[in-house]
Amino acid sequence: MSLIDIVVVGGGQSGLAAAGALRRAGRRPVILEAGEEPVGSWPRYYDSLTLFSPARYSSLPGLPFEGDPDRYPYRDEVVDYLRRYAATLDADIRTGQRVVEVTADGPRFGVHLADGDVLAARSVVAATGGFGRPHRPSIPGLDRYTGTLLHACDYRNPEPYRGQRVVIVGAGNSAVQIATELAKVARVTLATRAPVRFAPQRPLGRDLHFWYTVTGLDIAPIGRWLRHPPTVPVLDQGPYRAALAAGRPDRRPVFTVVDGNLVTWPGGESESVDAIILATGYRPDVGYLAPLGALDPHGSPRHVRGMSTTHPGLAFVGLEWQSSLNSASLRGVGRDARRVAASLAHVVRSAGQ
């Protein structure tokens, strides 16, 4: 069995950024992507998804977005961009390769694939994001709901819900964007645990990401936020706040119980609901690392700024709040990838490999 220098698990934005940084550091990464092409989860997001950062702030290192740098790219533009980025990498990209388990054999790793193959590697970078592990909140009766129940990862467009009664659970950018879109064709409630927080998309005429850059906020270490990250406000140029103010959608506290297709609101009122969409975020999809003991009891990585605290040759790229508020974004993942590549190089030198 030949020894691979470093395996990058995942060929989306995080894996591609990691591979680029590793190549620049003189490493020879092999990217293992479960899908048919190295674009990650982007083709599976909802049709109308629009980035909340302009093109000039939404690129990976070494390849700017084409076109107007101040526009907000759509989902399909991101997919095309990642295809171009992958084509520029001098890396071994293997698609249709799903990793099911990573084990340790002394200082080396065994990377087990769904087809039964096992690859040996000096180092592993887990860059699989969270799309494959959607978070579903615990609400009494939700698992027995008889209407249409789905997570935002399975939502595509409003047509299947035309004329229906729909509840969206969540208060983030995706929740508000989906709820506002659906409210044009359905009766929609945005159910949240607290009032929705908004931040202006373009304060003083410049996009918020410009201000993040000039103030250094987007690269500031997050310290204690790593354990208790703050809620990120919804970025808005006005339409979303106006839609909520007009009651399209309306907002209510999260329902307390589900019985069949009935939801009960905190005030005691019950009503029939056709569909519930959970826009409740994601958790790191790294279950394949469980055999290593590299995860905490909740299935999250044990790490400091992307470097495993249990295995010196194991690293992570693309975790939310990995080192800054933009760590899981197109804008921020490149910085974390560079840091991880440098740290892994130090591990290699220390081990004399």
N, C-alpha and C positions, 0 to 999 in steps of 0.2 A: 504494500500500500504506500503510494507516494505521499510525502508530507507537503501540505499546502501551507504557504507562509501565513496567510490570514484569510479567514472566511467572514464575509459580511452577509448576515442573514437579513434579507429584504432588499428589494430593488426599487423602492420608491424614492421620494426626495431625500430621506435620511440615509438610505443605503448608497445612493449615488453620490451624495455629498461626502460620506465617509470614504468611499472608494477614491474619489478625487483627491481628498486630503492625504490618504495613504499613499497613492501613487506619487504625489509631490514630495512625500517624505521618504521615497525610495522603496516602499513596500510593494508586494505583488498580491493584491487582493483578488479573491474569487467571490463574486456576488451570486448568491443563491436566491432566486425570486420564484415564488410559488405560482405566479400568474404567467400569462402568455407573453408578456412584454414588460420591460422595466419601467413601469409608470406607477407602481404602487396601487393605492386604493382610489386614485382620482377618477377613473372612469365610472366608479360605482356611486359617487356622490350625486345628490339630486341635480336635476337638469339645469336649474337656474342659479346654481351656486356661483357667487361672485366674490372674489377676494376682497378683503377689507383693507388691503394695502396696495398702493399703486405698483405698476409694473417695475418702476425703478427701484423699489424696495422689496421686490418679491422674487429675486433671482438667486441661484446658487453661485458660488464662487467661479469666476472665469467665463460665464456666459450670460450676458444681460438678456432680458426679454426684448424681443423685437417690437417695433412700432412705437406708438406714443407712450413715453415713459410715465405719464401722469394718469393713464387710464387704469381702470380696475379690471384685471383680466377675469374672464369667465372660466368655468371648469374645463371646457374642451381646449382652451388656449393653454392651460396649465399642462394638460395631457400632452399636447404637441410639443410644448417646451421641454418636458422631461424626456420625450423621445429624442429630441435634438441633443440634449445634454448627455444622455447615455451614449449616443453615437460619437461624442467627442472623447469619451473616456478610453484610455488605454488599459482596459481591465477585462478580465475574463467574466462575462456575464452569462449565467446559465439560468434559463427560464424553465418553468414547469418543474422546479425543484423545491418541494415543500420540506422544510426541516421539522421533524417531529420530536427530536430529543437531542440534547447535547450532554455528553458525559465527559468525565476527566480520566485521563490515563497518565498519571504523574503530572509533568508540566505541560502535557499535550491534551488536546481535546478531540473527542470523537463526535462528529456531526452526523447524526442518523437521519436519513431521508425517507420519505413515505414509500419509495419504491424498494426499500430494503438496503440500499447502498449506505456505506459508512465512509466518511471522509476524515482523514487525520489532519489536524491543523495546529500550528503553534499558538495562534491567537484567534479570537472570535469577537466580532462586533455585532451586537444585537441591534437591528435597525428596523424592526417590524411595526413600529407605531402602535396604534390602538384600535384601528378600524375593525379588526377581527374580534375585538372584545368589548362590545358596547355595554355600557353600564345601565342596569335596569334597577330602579329604586324599589325598596320594599314598601309596598302599600297593601294593606289587608284586602284580599280578594282579587288583586290584580291578575294573579296567575290563573284565575277562573273566569276572567272576563270573556263574555260570549260575542262581543263585537269584534271589529278589526283592531288588533293590537300589533304595533310595529315600532321599531326604533327608527330614529332619523336616518340611520345607515341604510334602511330599506325603502325610504321615501324617494320618489322620483319626480312627480309632478302632480298638480291639483286634480286632474281629470277624474280619477277614480272616486273622488270625494265630493263631486259636484252635488249640491243640494243637501248634503248630509250635515249632521251635528258632530263636530270634531273638537277634541280637546288635545292641545299640545302641552306637554309637561316639560318645563325648562325655561330658563331666563337668559340664555346666552345668545350670541349672534345667530347661530343656526336656528334656534327655537323661534326667535323673533322674525327672522327672514321667512321661514316656512309658514308660520302662523299668518303673517301679513299676506303672503301669496295665496294661501288657502282661503282667507277671509273674502277674497273677491268672488269665490264660487260656492262657499259653504258658510255655515254659522259656526264660528270658531271662538273658543276660549283659550287663552294662554294661562295655564295653571302654574304658579310659581310659589316658592316658599317665602319670598320677600318681593317687594316692588322691584320692577325692572330698573336697572341703573343704565343711564345713557352717558356717552361721552361724545363731544362733537367730533365728527370725522375730519373737519378742516378748520381748526381754530385759527383765527387771524389770517384766514385765506390760504393756509398751508396745511397739507395733510398731517395728521397726527404723527405719522411715522417720521416726518421731517423733524418734528420737535423731539421725538424719542432720540433721534440721531444727534442733534446738536446739544442735547442735555446729557447724553450718555445713559439715559434711563434704560434703553433696550439691552445694554451690555452690563448693567450693574449687577454684581453678585446679589443673589436673593436671600442668602443667609437663612434666617428663621422661616422665611416663606416656603422653603423646601418642604417643611412638615405641614404648614398651614397656609397654602397659597391663597391670596385674596381672590374674590370673585372678579372676573374681567368684565367691565361694562360693555354694553352694546354700542358699537360705533355707528353713528347715524348723521346723515346730512339733513335730517328733518322728517322724511317720510314715515319712518317707523314710529317715532314719537307721536306724530300726527295721527297715524292709524290707530294706535292704542287710545289716544285721547278721544277719538271718534267712536270707540267701541268696536272697531273692525280690525283686529279682534278685540274682545274685551279681556280683562285680566281678573282672575280670582285666585285666592289661596288654593293650594293643592287639595284635591278631594281627599276625604279621610278613609273611605271604604268603597269597594266595588262589589256589587251583587248581581251576577248575570251581566246584563248590559246597562244596569243602573249604576250611576256614580252618586255618592252623597257628598255634598259640599260642607264645609265646616259649620255653617249655620243650620244644618239639618235638612236642607232641601235636597231631594233626590230627583234625578232626571235620566231619561234614556239617552245614551250616547252611541253613535254609530261607529266611531273610530277614536282610538287614543294613540297618539304618536309621542314617543318618548325621545325628546331631544335633550338627553341627560348625560351626554358626554361619553367618554371611553376610558378604559384602563389599559395599562401596558399589556400588549399581546405577546407575552414572553413565557408562556407556560412550558415551552420546550426546554427551558433552563431549570425547571423544578428538580430534575435528578441531580443537579450540581449542588443544591442547597444555596443557590445564589439569590433566592427570592425570600421576601418576608412572608409572614402568615397570610397576608392579603394578596399574595401573588405579585407584589411589586418588587422591582430590583433593589437589592442592597447596593448602594453606590454612593460615591461622592463626586459630584460634577462629571458623571458619566463613567467613572472608573469603578469597577466592581470592588467591593470591600472583602469579598470572599475568595476571588481567583484573580491573580495578578494579570493574566493574559486575556481577561474578559472585559469588554467595554460596551457602552450603550451610546447610541446617538438617536435623537428625536424624541426623547422623553419630555413630557410637559414639565416645565419649571426645572429642567435639568441644571441650568446655570443662570437663566434669565427668563423674563416673561415671554420672550420670543423663541425659546429653545425648540419648540415643536413646529415652527413655521418655516416656510421657504426662506424667509429673511434671516432667521436666527440659526438654522441647523448647520450652516457652513462654518460658523465660528466654533460651535461645539465639536464639529468634526475635526477641525484643525487641532483643537486642544487635545482631543482623544488620540489623534494620530501621534502627536508629540509625546504624550504620556506612554503610549504603547511602545514607541521607539526607545524610551528610557527603560521600560521593562525588558525589552529584548537585550539592550546593552548590559543591564544588570545581570541577566541570566547567562550572558556570554553566548547567545545563540547567533 
